[in-house]
Amino acid sequence: MKALHVITGLGVGGAEQQLRLLLRHLPVSCDVVTLTNPGPVARGLAADGVRVVHLGMTGNRDLSALPRLVRLIRRGRYDLVHTHLYRACLYGRIAARLAGVRAVVATEHSLGDSQLEGRALTAGVRALYLAGERLGRATVAVSPTVAERLRRWGVPGPRIEVVPNGIDLERFRFDPARRQRVRDRLGIPRDAWLVGAVGRLAPGKRFDVLIGALAQLPADCRLLLVGGGPEEDALRRAARDAGVAGRVLFAGERPYVCDGAPHPGAAQDPGLAQDPDLPDLTAAMDVFASPSAEEAFGLAVVEALAAGLPVLYSSCPAVEDLPSAAAPGARRVAGGADAYAGALAAARAAGPGPRSAPDAARHYSITRSAAQLMDVYAAALATTSQGASTP
């Protein structure tokens, strides 16, 4: 089987990094097309040996990208096209059908109750989404919660398949030596109690809530924010205004998997072989907080659980869709800075746990997700070979 993955961009984001991890475990020959932004994940995919093509799309209405994508699909003679994220799902499904590929699968990574990838869920967005959806064979929801949202939107139930995001459990396994090495590298005192958070620095993630909570905690408490985005300047101002600027560390965007590029100072210090990646930074934390009020899955929470961290969250279908006993270290927090300050103080008072992964983390194995996705591929190809009618 030969498959083409079409994605809107390849910056450091959850869907983008999930695609890279997935391709490492799919027993399929895969190429990738990114409509825009061939960023760090594109370089990582290339390092993995995956062919990546940048389509050079200039905006949502750049219709000239469509015939280019059609030609690329035809030349590649792909058996199946798999699309990711809103713009790529729309253009990719149309291009695949124009190119004669009927086995088209799309993954819905980011559908919330009120927004889709940060855009409001207007009637126009919904109508365009549903029109494009009918051009595919199946829509993959990353959680049962997203599947239910799709059904409420009007996507027929039989066309929806649930394949949860997956993690490489071994990559997040806690290592005390790595914890200390990363803390030393980042200048975090060994006795500091570190609150961690991961995600795009955007309003919907509500990281300002954690800054407000930090101001109510003792001076030896620190906050590590991992991610980049448009809210970074506003969050830095909020930290200054709250008097905690010296206790908040902005780590920037960090890859899920290092690409092996040496750190500039590696010649002088062998311990600086490469910049800390996401699992490294997770090892340095004492507690993980996710104040986002609306999530489609909650991948960062699952990764934190895999590192054995206690987790405080506002929305996480990945946890809420499982029995409560699967993630005993996860606690839902309703409210803002005051609520998180209280919950963080309680987590600190409880003391450190064993740092072992609970059942919830083991449930979301990337190998299991890849196997489930292969079943979806097989069904899409079987339907095509049986000559099913064109939508």
N, C-alpha and C positions, 0 to 999 in steps of 0.2 A: 504494500500500500504506500502511496505517496500523497502526503498532505501538505497543504499550504495554510499557515496561520496568518490572518490579517488582523492587525491591531492598530489603534489610533496613534500611539506613540510608545517609545521605549525609554522613557525616563525612569527614575527610581520610584516606582509605585507598587502597590500591592498586586494589582492584576498583572503588571509587567513582570515583576519578579516571580510571580506564580507561574507565568508562562515559561520562563526560563527553567525553573525547577521541574515543571511537568515534562518539558522536552527531554530532560535528562533521563526520564523514566518511561517514556513512550516507546514501544518497540516498532516505531514507524519512521520512515524517512520523511523528515519535515524541513520545509523552508519557511521563512518568515518575511512578511511585508509589513513595514511600518508606514502609515500614511504621513506622519510628521515626526519630528524630534527623535532622530536616531541617537539617543543618549547613552548613559552608562550600561543599561541592560542590553542594548544592541551590541556594544563592545564585548559584553560578557557572553552573549550568544555566539558571536564570532569566535571567541576564544574556545568555546565548546565545540566548534566545528560546524555550527549551523549557518547556512547561507541566509544573510539578511539583506533585503532590498529596501532602500528608502524611496518612496514614491514621490516625495517632494510636494505634497499637497499644501497649498497656501492658506486654506481656510475652509470652513464648513460648506461653502457654496462654490468651491473650485471644481466645477463639473468636468474640467479637462482631465482630472485624475481618473475618472471612470473608464474612458477608453484605454488609458495606459494600463490600468489594472486588468481589464479584460484581456488585453494582448499578453500580459505577463502570465495570466492563468492559462491561456491557450498554449503558449510556448512551453509551459512547465508540464503539461499533460497530467494534471493532478487528478487523483481519484476522489479527493474530498477537500473541501475548503472549510476551515474553522475560523470564525470571527470572534473578536473580543473588543468590548467597549462600544459605546453608542454609535459614533461616527463610522467606525470600521464595520460594525454590524450592518449598517444601512448600505454603505457603498460596497462592502464585500459580498453581501448576499446578492445584490443586483448584478455585480460584475461576474460572480460565479455562474449565475443562471444565464447571462448573456454569453458566457464562454462555453456553455454546454455542460457545466458540472451541476448535477442534481443533488449529490450528497453534500449538503451544506448544513453545518452545525454551528450554533452560536452559544457563547457563554455569557450569561448575565451576571456580571460581577458586582454591580453597584446600585441596584434598584432599592430605594428606600420608600418610606410611606409618603414623603413629601418632596423628594428630589431624586434626580438621576445624575450621578457624577457632578453634583454641585449645581445642576440646572433645575429650575422649578418644573414640576410635573404639570405642565399646561395641557389643555386639550390638543393643541397642535403637536406637541412632543409625543403624546400618547398615540395620536392618529398615525403619525409617521412611523413610530416604533412598530405598531401593529401591522401596518402595510408592509414593512420590510420583513417582519417576522414570518409572514405567510410564504415568503420565498425560500425558507429553509425547511429542513426535515425535522429538526429538533432544536429546542432551546434548553440549554443546561442552566439550572439554577444552582448557585453555590451553597444554598441552605434550604431546608423546608420552608423557612420564613419567606425567602425570596420566591419560592415556587408558589406560595399562597398569594403573594403580591401580584405575580404574573397572572394567576387565575382571576383575581379581582379586576385586573386590567382588561381582561378579555382574551388572553391566550388560552386556547383549548387545553384542558388537562392532559389528554393523551400526547400532546406535543412537548410536554415539559418533562425533563429528566433531572433528577437531583444528583449532582456529583460535587461533593464538598471540596473546598480548597484543602490542600494537603501540605504537610511540613516534613522536613527531613529531621526526624527526632534526634538522631545522633549528633547533628550539627549543633543542637541547642543543649545537649547534655551538660550539666553543670560541672565546671572544672575550677577548683579553688585557686590553682596556680594561674589560670587564665584571668580569673577575677582580679587577682592582685596585680598582675602585669598590666591589665587595661587601666585599672585605677591609677597606678603609678604613671602610666603614659598620659593620662588625661589630667593629672594633677589633682585627683580627688583624694582627700585625706583617708587614711586607712580606717579611721574610726567614724567617718561620716556615714549617716544613714541616707541612702540614695533612693529617691523616688524616680522611676523611669517611665517614659511615655514615648510612643512611636507613632508616627503618622504624618500626613501632609499638614503643614502649618497653614491651615485654612480655618475660617470661622466655624464651620460645622464640627470641627474636632474639639472645640471648647478648651483649648489648652490654657486659656486665661484663667479658667477655674482652678487649675493646679497651681498657678502662680499666686492666686488669692489664698489658696489653702496653705501654701508654703509659708506665707507671711504670718500664719497663725501657729506655726510649728517652731520648735527650738532651733537655735542658730546652727547646730551641727547637722541639720537636715538639709539636703541638697536636692535639686531637680535636674534631671538629664532629659532634654528634649531631642529626640532623634528624628530628623526629617527636615525638609525645606518647603518653602511656599510663600505665598503673598502676605501672610500674617506675621512673618518673622520680625519686621521692624516694630509692628504694633505690640507684639509680645515682649520685645526688649524694652520698649517704653513702659509697658505695664509692670515689668520686673523692677525698673528703676523707680517708678512711682510708688510701688509697694515696699521699697527699701530692701529688695532681695536680689538685686542685679548680680551681686558677687556670689550668690548661691544657686544661680541658674546657669547651666551649661548647655549651649546650643551645639550639638554634634554635627548638624547638617545631614544631608542624605547619605545613607550608608547601604551598601549592597547586601543582599541576603547571602551571596556567595562571593568571596574574593576572587579576583581574576589573576592573582599571582603577580601583579605589577609591584616592583620593589618600592619601598618608601624612600624618599630622597635622602634620609639620614641613615639608611641601612648600613652604609660602609663604616660609619663611625660607631654605630650601635646595632649589633646583630639582633637585638630584641625588637628593632623597628623594621622587621622584614616587610611588613605591609601595614596599611592603616587598619584599625579595628573595623571588622564588619559587624553586621547586626547581631549575630550570636555572641560575639565578643562583648559588645556593649550590654547585652542582656545579662551576661554572666556577672557584670559589675554592679547590677542593681540589687536592692534589698526588697523592693515592692514595685509592682507595676500598676499604673493607673490609666484608665481609658474613659475619659469623661464625655466622649462623643455620644450625643443623644440618639443617633440613628445610624445603624450599621447594617450591611447586607450579610456579613459573616462574622467579622471580628478576628481576622487572621493574627494581628499583633497580640491579642489576648491569648490565643492558642499557643503562639510561640513562647510567650512568657510562662505559660503553664508548663510547657516542655522543659523550660529552664528551672522548674521547681519553684517559681516565684509565687507568693500570694498576690492575688489580682483583685483590684477594685474596678468595676466597670459600670457604665450607665446603660449600654446597649451591646449585646453580644449574642446573636442567634446561635453561633457555634456552641456556646455554653447552654443557652436556654432551651435548645432543641434536644438536649441530652438529660438523663436523670440527674438530679442534684448531686448524688453521690459520686458522679463521674469527675466532678471538679470541686472537691471539698474546700480548696483554698481560694475559690472565687466567690466574691460577694458583690451583689448589685447595690449601687449607691444611687439614691434618688435625690436630686437637689444640686446646689451649686457649691461655692467655695467652702461655706461653713460645713456642709455635709461631708465633703471630701476631707476637710481638716480633721473632723471627728473620726472618720473611718481610717485615715492614715495614722492618727495618734493611737487608735486601738490596735492597728496592725503592728505598730512599733512595740507597743506594750506586750503584745503576744510573744514577741521574740522570734528569732529565726527558726524556720522549719528545716526539714531534712533535705530540701532542694532536689527532690525526686519527682519525676513526671507522673501526673495522675492519669487515670484511664481516659479522660477527655483528650489529652494530648496524643496518646497512643491511638485513639480512635481515628484521628485525622492524619493518617500516614499517607505520604505522597505516593507510595507504591500502590496502596489500596485505591486512591483516587485515580491513578493512571489506569488501573485495571477496569474500574467502572467506566471510565471514558472510552476505553477500547470497546466495551459492550455497546455504548452509544454509537460509535463509529460503525461497528458491524451491523447494527440495526439500520442505520442510515443507508449503508451500501446495499444491504439486502433489499430494502424497500425500493431502491433505485433499480436494481437488477430485475425486480419483479414487474417493472414497467408501470409503477404507480402513476396515477394521473398528475399532471402538473398543476400546482395551485394557481 
